[in-house]
Amino acid sequence: MFIIGELINGMYANIGKAIREKNKAEIQKCALEQIKCGADALDVNCGPASKEPITDIQWLVEAIQEVTDVPLSLDSSKPQVIESGLKAARNKVIINSVTADPDKLDILVPMAKRHNAKLIGLTISAKGIPKDKDQRLELAATIVADCLDKGFPVEDLFLDPIVLPVNFAQAQMKDILDSIHEFKIISDPSPKTIVGLSNVSQGTNARSLVNRTFLTMAAAYGLDAAILDPLDKDLMDAQITAELILNKHIYCDSFLSAYRKK
Ligand code: THG
C-alpha cells in the first residue's frame, strides 16, 4: 500500500505553530520521522487557521525539500494554493484534491496533466458528501469520465470515497468499503483508491484500534493508498500483516522486520 504521512498539517498544534513562526527544523523533523516509519509520500496542508496559505505552502514545500525527495501531496481545497505549491515543488507531486464539480475539474485536471502530477479525486460535489454508495459511484464516474475527456491518465487518479467518523456515520461504513471495490471497476485501466484514514476515528475512544481495523478491512476491498499517521507502529504493522494475508508479500517468520520499509 502507498502510504502518505498526514502529520504535516496545520491542524496539529505543533505544526500550526511552526508554520506561524517559520520554524523549518520542526517541519523537517516531522518529515523525516514519517519517512523513517515507512511513509512513501507526505501530505502538506497549511491547516484551517493559515491566513496566507499561498505563501505558507511554498514555505512548507521548500523546507521539506531541503531534507527529502519523497513525493508531496499538496492538500488544499483552493486551486491557487495547490498551484503555488506546484511552483515550489521540485519532485513528484500529488494534487490533493479535486471534487466532482465542473469548475474544479476544469482547473485541476489540466493542472495535474501539465505538471505530470498524480491527482486525488474526492467523491464530493457542491451538493455535499454522498449519502450512500450509489451517489459515491456516480461522482467517481463523473471524475473518471472528465479525466478520460481531458487526456489525464486514469492510472494516476486516486479516488477517495470520503471516510466519515464511525461515531457519526456508522451506517455508511459498509458502503464506503464497497465503494473502494466498485471504484476499481469503473474503467480499464482502473483508477486507484485512497482514503484519509484518521477521519474514521475522529471523536472516538481507541482511535488507533479503530484506524487499524478499518485499514485492514479496506485493504481487503482493494485499497491502494492511505493518508495516515505512520508513527502509529501498530497501524503500520497491521497494514503489513494485511498485505501478507492478501498474498502481496511472501511469508517468512520475520515478515514484520522484513517488510517495514526502513
Ligand atoms: N481525504 C483526502 N485528504 C485528506 C483527508 C481525506 N486530507 C486531510 C485529512 N482528510 C487527512 N488528514 C488528517 C489529519 C489529521 C486528522 C485526521 C485526518 C486528525 N487530527 C486530529 C483530530 O482532529 O482529532 C487532530 C489532533 C490534534 O489537533 O493534535 O484526526 O479524507 N484526500
Residues whose N, C-alpha, C, O or C-beta is under 5 A from the ligand:
A	BS01	THG	E6 N9 M11 Y12 A13 D75 N96 S97 I120 D160 V163 V195 G196 S198 N199 I227
